[in-house]
Amino acid sequence: IRRRFHHETAVSTAVVHPALIRTIGAGEDTMGPYLLLEYVHGTTLEDLIDRSSLRRVALSANVLARLALDLGRALSALHHAQDVHGVPLYVLHRDVSPQNVMISSQGAVKLGDLGIAKSRLRHASTDARDLLGKLPYLAPEYLRERRLGPALDVYALGVTLYQAATGESPFRAKQESKLLRDILDKGAPSVAEKRPDLPRPLTRLIDDMIAREWEKRVTLDRALYVLERAAQSGSVELHRLVEELVGNDLRRREDMWGLQAGPASESGQWMIL
C-alpha cells in the first residue's frame, strides 16, 4: 500500500493536465504519508448522477459529450506522458468511474485517484494475485488476465458514460458470478435502448467504448476526434446542472469552511487527504 501511495505521488506530479486533479505536494508525518491535492469546489459525477436520477433530470447530449471529451483528454495525457528525458511512462489509470470524477461548480471536469494506476515507474507485481478496480468497470481482457493497454481505460470510460446517460450501470446483476458472466459473455446493452433521445453518433461512440473485444473498441484518439465536434456548450450546461442540483449544498460548504465563492476558490484552496 505504501509503495502504491508513492507511485501515485510520482505519476500525479509527473502528469499535469487541466482535466486531472492536480497534486501540489506530498510528504509524511507522524500520522503517515499524505498528499496535498487541488481542492475542487463541486461534487462527484456519482453524486450528480444520483441527484439527477432522483429529480428525473436526464443529462443532455451536450453534457455527456463534454464529460467524454474532458475525461478522454485526461486519459490521453496519462497514456502519452513522458518523463523528463522523454521516455514514455505508459500510464494506465485503471480506476475510471463516476466516484473518481469531480465536477466543479463552474462546470470543469476533473479525473482523480491514481492509487491503482500502472506505469513504467513501478512494476505491478500484485496484479497476478489481486483484482484491482471496481468490477462493473473492469474490461473483459483484464478479467481474463490478458495483456493490458489503453483500451482498458477506454472501456471504463464507456461504462462511466453509460451510467451518466442512463442513471444506472450496464451490468446490474447482484451476484458477483452473474455479473462476471454478463461482462465476459453478454456485454453491455446499447445505451440507445435507455436513451433513444440521444444523437446516434454519441450512443454509437459509447457502445463502441464498451465493446467486449478490445480490438473492436474505439481508440481514444478516434473518440476525441469525434467528440471535438460534439462538445460545444457542455461546460455551461454542466455549470447550470451543478447549480440546480448541488448549489445549496455548495453554498453551505462555503459558509462552513470560509471559502470564497466562484473560480478563485477552485484554484486557491487545498485539502490534505
Beta strands, then each sheet from edge to edge (+ up, - down):
strand 1: 23-29
strand 2: 32-38
strand 3: 42-44
strand 4: 101-104
strand 5: 109-111
strand 6: 270-272
sheet 1: 1+ 2- 6+
sheet 2: 3+ 4- 5+
end
